[in-house]
Amino acid sequence: MKRIALKIDADTYRGTLSGVPVLSALLKSRGASASFFFSLGFDHGGRESRAASLRDYYGLTTRLYGRWLPSPNIGARCADTLREVGDAGFEVGLRAWNRVDWEQKIGRAENAWVETQMKKAYARFTQIFGQAAGAHAAPGWRMNRHALRLTQRLGFAYASDCRGNHPFIPVIDGEIVACPQLPTTLPTLDEVLALQPGSSPDQAVDRILQLSSAIAGDHVFTLRAELEGMKLAGAMERLIDGWQANDCQLVALRELRSTLDISALPRHAVAFAELPGRAGLRLTQGPLFP
């Protein structure tokens, strides 16, 4: 039976508070599993979207709005919601401290900044869940060599920081990183919509169902609490039903990890490349490493 591992990213206060419970309830109603990855610090992305709304309505500047309504701290204000996900039996993992800062700065960031960001998020995760995070998923599939090395030093059982075709051991600048990568293998709903202007969410669902059936092996599919848990919730429900109708098992990434022989995984160099339907350089699975 083909397995589809669902990787759910939650980066904003609104997405965590509203989108995460919707997805959790949907998955439980279908007897499906998934892995939830949380950003746990300040929601600067949510602040920017709220600023834009107020700016359009009142003519306010983002700077003034930022002074009046500071960014919510997701880990502090949504701790009960986060714990409910873990208590429901879903895998929970670490995403970032601040998704906006990470995506904007990681490309040029030095080791000290990376360690501060990842260790703050790691400590907050431990505080909320009472145990250390076992997995990491970088925002926007954006990483650098310092962050990759830290996935090994922090002892993650696996990471899902990149796009690719199958699980592998990453190599960067000739250095092996002893933390397996379980890459996202399928396009996201918003990428399909971006590549097919004028198409509907239902058509995007059909395309992903087609790809997941046509491409052999297990898959990792990434979705966002802010999209598939809110605006695209109906499309996500249809996608889950379509997979189950095709006899696909919907699982958490830890279930894929548990069946891997880590010593036998191929080593691949990682690369930074643009993805169809998404601007900017992302971490990708590169060629086999000798």
N, C-alpha and C positions, 0 to 999 in steps of 0.2 A: 504493500500500500504506500502510495506517495505521501510524504509528509510535507506540510507547509508550516514552517515556523513563523509565527506572527510576532513581529517586533514593534511594540507600540511606544512612540516617543511622546513625552509630555514636557513642554518647555515653558508654558505660561501659567499664570495664576488662574485665568479663566479656563484654559484647557484642562488643567489639573482638577479644578473644582467642579467643572461641568462635563467636560468630554470624557474624562477617565471613568466616572461612574456609569455613563451611557455604554461605553465599550465593555466594561466589566459585566454589566447586566446582560448585554447582548451575548457575550461569550458564554456566560453561565446558562443562558436559556437554550443554547445550542450544544451544550456539553463540550465546548471547545476550550483550549488553553492558549496561553500567550505569555510573552515576556514584556513587562512594563519598565521603561527606562525613564528616570526622572531627573530634571534639572531642579536643584534644591536651594538656590540662592535667590537673588533679586531678579524680578521679571522686568527687565528693561524693554524686551520686545513687546510685551503687553502694554507698557506705558506708552510706547511710540504709537501703537495703533489707537489707543484711547486718546492720545494727544491729537492725532489726525482728525478724529471724529469731533472733538471739541473745537479744534481750529476751524474746521469747515462750518460748524454751527455758530460759534461765537466770535470767530476771528482772532482766537488766542494764539500766541506763539508757543511752540513746543517748550522753549526755555521757561516761560512763565508757568505753563502747565506742570512742568517737572518740579517747580518750586512748591506749587500748591498741593499736588497729589504725588507724594513719593512712591517709588516702585514697591509693590508688595513683596515680601519675603516668602517665597513659595514653601520652603521647608518648615518655616515657623507657623504659617497660617493654614497650611493644608495637611498638617501631620496626621490628623485623624483619617482623612481621605486616603492618604498614602498607606497607612497601616491597614486599612480595610482591604486594600488590594492584596497585600501579602497574606492577611488572615483568610481571604477567600481562596487561597491556594495558588494564586498566580505567582510566577517568578517576578521578582523586582530587582532592578539593577541600576547602575549609576550612569548618568548622562553628563551633567556639567554643574558647575556652580552658577554660572551666568551664560546662557546660550548666546546672547548677542555679543558679549565680550569675546567669548571663545571663537565664534565664527569670524569676527573682525580681526582678531589679533594672532590667532594660532599660527598663521603662515610665517610670521616673522618673529614669533615669541622665543625668548631664551628659556633655558631650563628653570631658572628661579621662578619666573612667572607661571610656567606650566605646573611646577610642583605646588605652588601656592594654590592655584585654582583647583587642581585635582584633589589635593589633600584636604582642602576646605569642604569640598563636596563629599569626600570619603568619610570625613569625621561627622558631617551632618547626617549622612545615611546611617552610620552606626548609631548615632544618637536616636534617630527616629525608629529604626527597626530592631535595635538591640543586637545587631550582628553586622559584621563587615560585609560590604558588597562583594558579590562573587563574579560580577560581569560588568563590562564597560561598553558604552555605545556613544561614540563622539557625535556631537551636533553637526549635522550637515555633512557627515563623512569627511570632516576636516581634522587632520592630525599633522604632527610633525615628528621628527625623530625622537625628541625628548619625551613626548607624550607616549609614543609607542614603547619606549624603554620603560616608562613608568608603569605601563600595564603589567609588565613582568615583575617589577619590583614591589608593586602593591599586591601581588599574588592572585590576580584575577584568574578564574578557571578558564575563561575565554573572553574575547572581545568581539564586538561586531561594529568595527569602526570604518569599514570600507565597502566598496562595491566589487563584486567578482562573480565567480562561477561555482566555487566549491570551497570547503574548509581547507585551510593551509597554515603553515608556520611562516610568519612574515620575516623578511630580510630587508633591512634598510641600511644603505651605505655600506653594504657588505657585512653587516652585523646581524646575527640571528637573534630574534626576540622570542623568548620561550613562553609566549602566550598565544595560543591558537586564535586565528581569526575565522569567524563564521560570517562571511560577507552577505550583504543584501544581494540577491540574485535576480529579482524581478523589478521592473519599473514600478514607480509609485503611481497612484491614481492621478495626482496633479501633474506628473511628468507626461503621462499619456494624453491628458487633456491639453497640455501646452503644445505637444507635438502634433495634435490633430485639431486645429482651430475649428470651432463650430460644433465639435462633437459633444455628446451628452455624457453625463456620468455613467449612464447605463452602457453606452458604447465603450467607455473606458473599462468598465467591469468586464465586458465581453472580451476585450483585447487581452486583459490580464489572465482571464480563464483560459483563453486560447494558448497563450505563451506558457502558462504553468503546466498545461497538458502536453504541449509539443516538445518542451525541453526536458530531457530525462533527468531523473534524480530528485532529491529533496530540494526544497527552496526556502529562502528567507524572504518574507515580504514585510516591508516597513510601512507603517501608517502613523498618523499623527493624531493625538487627542484633539488638537485644535481644528482638524479637518474631518477625518473619518468619525470622530466622536461628536461632531457638531454639524457643520454644513453638509458633509458628505456621509452622514450616518446611514441614510437609506441605501446609498450605493454600497457601503461596507456590509450592511446586512445582506444585500443581494449577492455580494461576492462570497461571503461565508457560506450562504445557502448553495451557491453554485459549486464551490469546492466540495462541500459535503455530498452533493448530488453526484459528483464525479468520484466518490469514494476516496477523497483526500482526507488525511488525518490532520487536524489543526492542533499544533503543539507549541510548547515553549522552546526557546533556543536551548535551554539546559537539557532537553530530551535529545536533541541532535548531538550535543556535546557528550552526553553519557554513552553514546554508542560509537564514539570515535576511538580509534587506536592512535593516540597522539604520536607515538613513536614512528608510526607509518605514514603520517601526513606529509605531503610534499612541501618543500620549501619554495616559496615564491618571493621574488623581489617585489616590493611595492612601488607604485608610481603615483604621480599626481597628474590628473587629467580632467578635462571637462566632460560632463555627462550630457547626453541628449535631453533637452528640455530643462536644463539646470545650468545656470551661469556659475563661473568660478571653478577653480581647481579642487578636485576631491580625491581622497585616497582610493586607489584602485589596486586590484590584484594584477601584478605584472607577470613577467615570464618566469619559468622555472629557474631556480637558482642552482648552479652546479654543485 
